[in-house]
């Protein structure tokens, strides 16, 4: 086994461990009452996601994690006007889409911004 080829994650001890990349949450069907948010990805690409008003902000984070293949704890998502991180809403990621009033808004997804939650 002296080939030097190793996929072992422990080869990079200086990197803090991060959570897994989330799977893309299922979207509600078109004929169900739903809201939409537009995720502006770090690449500049825009992705429209259907979500339920009763969904929590965590669902948006999970979708963003899956879409940019980045662990959730390295993501920050914020509203544009005024700029406010979803972490800063009352109840944080447990806040519902309806309470956060983010439906129909453009949400900016940023990566590599580890937050102390």
Phi, psi and omega in degrees: 000034182265023183288342179081357178272119183217131175259014185291125180294337183288000177287347180238077186290341184283345178276131175291144179291142179239164181289173179287161173284132184285155171277149181295121180295149178292142178268149175293151180295156182305325187275001176264149178299121183213167175246170175230145169232152175252121178263120175268108186285162178304333180283350184097348179291146178249132182236123177269129179238136171274134178221160177272145176301334181273352176296152176269165179298338179299327179299321178294318178297319180296318179297316180295321179301314180293318186290324179256009176052050182228135179302147184302326184283359174254008182256149164227137179234131182223155173285161183269312185233106351283158181290121181210127179292143177298337177295335187270358175289155176302133184074001174057227185287352177274352177294142179277159178303320180295315181291325181282344180056041180264354182301136178081359182265159170272127179246131183266123180262126177238145180244163177077013180249077183300130179253143169272107185273000000 
